[in-house]
Amino acid sequence: MKFIYLLGACGSIGTQTLDIIRKNPTEFKVVGMSVGSDQRLSKELVEEFQPEIVCFRKKEQMFHWKNEVKAVYGEEGLLEIARYHRYENEWLVNALVGVSGLHPTVLAIQNKKNIALANKETLVVGGDIVCSLVQEYQVVLLPIDSEHSAILQCIQGEKKEEIKRLVITASGGSFRNKTRDQLAFVTKEEALKHPNWKMGPKITIDSATMMNKGFEVIEAHYLFDIPYEKITTILHPESIVHSLVEFQDGSIKAQLGKSDMHLPIAYALFYPNHRKWDEESLSLLDLTLRFQELSFSRYPCLSYALEAAQKGGLYLAVLNASNEAAVELFLNDRISFLQIEEIIRKEIRKPDYQSKTVPSLEERLRVSKEVYQQILHEHGVMKS
């Protein structure tokens, strides 16, 4: 039995995680969860899974439940879930969106929880800290992203020194068939229509800008301890090949699967086993697989992510915070699509964030908050 603490239960990854748990009641028990602002769904999930501890987004949401569960709220509530420890074989499934997922991951590791990670920002902003703690506390860290799950499957039984490169595939996002000139006029509604995947709004926009692919390169660097120069990206419009690994002898392993996040979630939950999830197999006879070069001039956000990664230190926190703020502004109709990349470029090229020492977790979280709020303030949005 695995005892699950699910952060982001009401989101896309969270609800799909619960689909798998629901079908395997003898394998998993939900001990804790964080829920969002959807009151109806939150109520349904708490009643169905009967967790011991629940983190609500706002204080007023928790009063209805205070006699039935340990009710907590806000960012401190997420940390309380991470600290909560009652069982052996505890797993934190982090399906939060944003840098708010970093601190709970760190605390969960320090409380001997294994981690199934969908929160990209945990490794983008704090990858070196998190991976060091994983070693120190001897816990397991598994990716939920389809690309990193694919790499993990491809390297099973292989020697790290025999890996020549990792190849991360990209669909191209909602606007893969548009020119740069056409991108000046695209709308939020168009951006949110991903051709292959069903995802939350933030990651769908990140897919359209290709920032998500930059994040995935950074994540792969930390997850698999592979230098950046050995990680490449390639366009693959069908999203069937989720990633590839090339070895020193020239052979290549690829992982194929449907565009369904249940599959990498299930692999993380049942690791290292492939447990049956879907009745319908991928039909190889119906497939056409295309691979194309991914242009940095067409997708500059990818190059900005790699630029920040090479600078290191606080620049990864700045990269993430500027992206979070810019995407939020776009989703709230405050800026155009192309202004997202302009905001990010401006921020990561400031000399203000240079540091001769490795920044602490607290420094990274402080700078993340400052950059995020400053960008919103510059565009007339006040947020505490």
N, C-alpha and C positions, 0 to 999 in steps of 0.2 A: 504494500500500500504506500502510495506517495501522498504526502500531505501538502496541499497546494495553497499558496497565498497569491492571489491574482490581482495585480494592479492594473486598472483600466478595464474592468469587467464589462462595461457598457459599450466599449468601442469595438471596432471591426475585429481586431485580433482577439480581444477579450471574449466576445460572443462566440467566435469560432473555436476558441479554446474550450469554452463551456459546452459546445456541441460534442466535442470529443469526450470530455469528462462525463457528460450526461449518458453517453452510450457505454461507458466503462465504469459503472459505480463500484465495482469490487477492486478497481485498480487505483482510484483516486478519491480523496476526500478534500473538499474545499474548506479550509480552516479560516481563511481571511480573504477579504476582497475590498477593493476600492471601487466606488460607483460614481457615476457622473450626475449631470443635472436632469436627466430624464427620470422623473419621479416614478412613473408607471413601471418602466423597465427595472429600475433599481428595486422597487418593492417586489416585483416578480422574482428577481434573482435571489434576493435575500430570503424570501419565503421558500423558494425551491431548494436552494443549496444549504440553507441554515448554517452559515458560517459562525464562528465564535466571535470574530472581530470584524467590523465593517467601518471603512473610512468613507465619510460623505464629503461632498465638495464644500458644502456650507453648513454652518453650525445649526441653523434652523431645521435642516433636513434630518438631523439625528435624533430629535426629541421623541419622535414616534416610536423609535426602536430601542430606547435606552434601557428598557426593562427586559428585552429579549436577547440582545447581543451587546457585546462591548462596543459602544458607538464612539467613534472619534471623527475628526474632520480636518480638512485642509492639509497643508504641507506637513505639519507636525503629526497629523493622523497617519500619513503615509509612512513616516518614520516609526510610529508606534507599531504598525503592522510589520515592518522590517525587523523590529526588535522582538516581537512576540515569538516565543519559543516554547513549544509544548511536546513535540514529538521527535522521533528519529525520522530520517529521510524526508526532511522538509524541502520544498522547492518554492522559490519565488518566481512566478511568471510575470515579467515586467512588460506590460503592453501599454504603458503610458506613452504619451506623445510629448516631446520637449525635454528640456534639461532638468525638469522636475523629477525625472526618473533616475538621475545619477545618484543622489544622496541615499535614497532607499536601497539601491543596489549595493552600495558600499556597506551600509549598516546590516543588510541581510547577510552578506558574506561574513561580516564580523560576528554574526550570530549563527554561523555554521549552516546557513541555508545554501543549497545548490541553486543555480540561476539558469532559467530559460529566458533568453533575452530577445525581445522585439524592439525595445527602446534604443534607437540608434544613437541618441545623444550620450548615453552612458559611456560608450567607447570613443565617440568622437571627441568629447570634452575631457573624459577621464580615463582613457584606455590604459595608460601606463599605471595609474593608481589601482584600477580595478584588477588588472592582470597580476600585479604584484600581490594584491590581497588574496586572489584566488590561490596562488602558490602558498602563501603564508598560512592560510586557514584550511588548505587541502580540500576545497570544495570543487564542484563541477560547474563549468560555465559552458552552456550550449546555445548556439544561435537559433533564432526562429525565422529570420529572414530567409527567403527562398534561395537567394544566391549563396549565402554562407552555409546554409544547410546542404546545398549541392556540393560545395567544396568539401565540407566535412565528410560527406558520403564518398566522394572521389578519392580522398586520401586515406581512407581506412586501410590499414595494413601496409601502407607505404612509408618509406623513409623520407624524412624532411629534406635531407641533403640531396635527394634524387629529384626533387621538384624544381623544374626549370622556371615555370611561371604559373600564376593563377590568372584565369581569364574570366572576368565578370561580365555577364551579358546584360544588355539594356534594351528595353522595348522601344525607346525613343519617346515615350509619353504621348500625351494627348495631341501634341502639335508636330509630330515627327514628319508630317508631309507638308508642313508650311515653311515658307522662306522666312529669313530674318525680317524682311520688310513687312510681311503679313503679320508677324508676331506683335507689331506695334498696335494692332487693332483688336487683338483677341480679347474675349470676355472671360469673366470668372466661370460662367456656366459652361463655356466650351472647355476651359482648362480642367474642369472636374469630371469630364467624360473620358476616362481612361479606356483605351481600346481593348485591353486584355484583362486587367485586374480590377477587383472590387476592393477598394481601400478607403480609408478615412480621407477627409479633405486636405489635411496638411501634407501627407505623403503623396497624394495625387498631384498636388502642385509641385512638390519637390521632384516628382518624376518628370513633370513637364519641363522644368528648368534643368533637369539632370543633376541637381544638387544631391539627390538621393544616391546617385551613382558615385559621386565624390565621397559621400559619407561611407558608402559600402567599401570603397577602397581603403579608407582609414580603418574601418572596423576589421577588414580582412587582415590588415597589417598587424593589428593587435591580437586578434583571435588565433591566427595561425603562425605568428612570429615570423612573418615573411617581409623582407625589405620592400619599400615602395616601388623600386625599379623592377621588381619581379611581379608586379600586379598590373594588369592591363584591362581595358574595357573594350567592348565591341558591341555594335548594334545587332540586335536579333529580333526583328519585328514580331515574330510569332510567340515569343515568351514560352517556348517549349523546352529549350535547353537553358537551364537556369544558371549554370556556370560550368567551366571546364578547367582541368588541370593538365598542363603539359609537363612531361618528365624529361630527364636529361637524354634519354635515348630517342626522343622525338615522338614517342607515343602520347596519345591524349585520351584522357577519360572525361566523359561528359555525363551529367545527370539530366535526364529528361523527365518531364511530368506535366500534367495539366496545370493551367494557371489557377490554382486553388490553394489558398493559404492553409487550408486544413492539413495538407500533406506535410509541409515543414513543421507545423505545430505538432502534429502527431509524432513525427520523427524525434523531435526534442523531448516530448513527454514519454515516449516508449524507448528512447535510445538505450542501447544500439540496435534495437530490433525494428523491423518494418512490420507493423501490425496492420491488419486489414482496416481500411477506412471506407473506401468508395467501391461500390459494386461495378462501376463502369471503368474499364481499362482505357488507356490511351491507345488510339488506333493509329498504328504506324503507317498503314496503307493510305491514310487520308492526309498525311503530313507533307508539307513543303517547308524546308528549313532554309532561311536566308541569313547570311552574315555580311555586315557592311562596316566599313571604317567609321569610327565615331570622331567627328570633327570638333576640336576645341573651339574653333571660331563660330561654329553653329551653336554649341552648348558651352558658353564661357564659364558657367557656374562650376562645371567639372574642373576646369583649370584653376579656378579660384580655390576650390577645396584642396587641390594638390599643392597649390602655392602656400596655403596656410599650414598644411601638414609638414611641408619642408621647413617652414619657419619654426613650427612647434611652439612649446610654452603656452602662453595665454592666447596665441593666435587661433587655436582651434576653438577655444571658448568664444572668441570674438566672431569667428566664422559662423558658428552655430547660432549665437544670439542675434547677429545681424540677419541671418536667414529666417529665424523664427519671427522676428519683428516684421521683416519685409513681406513674408507670406501672410502674416496676419493683416497687414495693411492692404494687401491685394484682395484677400478674401472679404474685407470690409469695404471694398470699392474706394480706397483712399489713394491708391497708386495704380499705374498700369503694369502689365505683365513684365515688360522689359525694365521697368524701374527696380524690380526685385534684384536683378544682377548688378545694377548701378549702385544700389545701397551696399551690397555685399563687397563689391570691389573697393569702394571708397573706404569702408571700415577696415578691411584687412590690410590696407596699404598705409595705414597710419603708423608712425613710429612709436606711438604711445605705449604699446604693449610689449615692447622688448624687455626681456628679463634674462639675467645671467644664471639664475637658479631655477630649479624645477618648481613651478608654482604649486601651492598646496590646494587641497580640495576647496577650502574656504575662499582662497583667492580666485579660483576659477568660477565658483558660484557667484561671488561678489561682482566680478567683471562681467559675467553673463547677464546679471540683473541690470547693471549700470548701462551696458551697451543696448540691451533690449529696450529699456525705458527711455534712454536718450533718443533712439531712433523714432520711437512712437511719439515722443514729445516734439521732435523736429517736424513731425507731420500732423501736429495738432491733436494728438491723442494723449490724454492724461490717464495714467494707470498707476495704482499704488503697488 
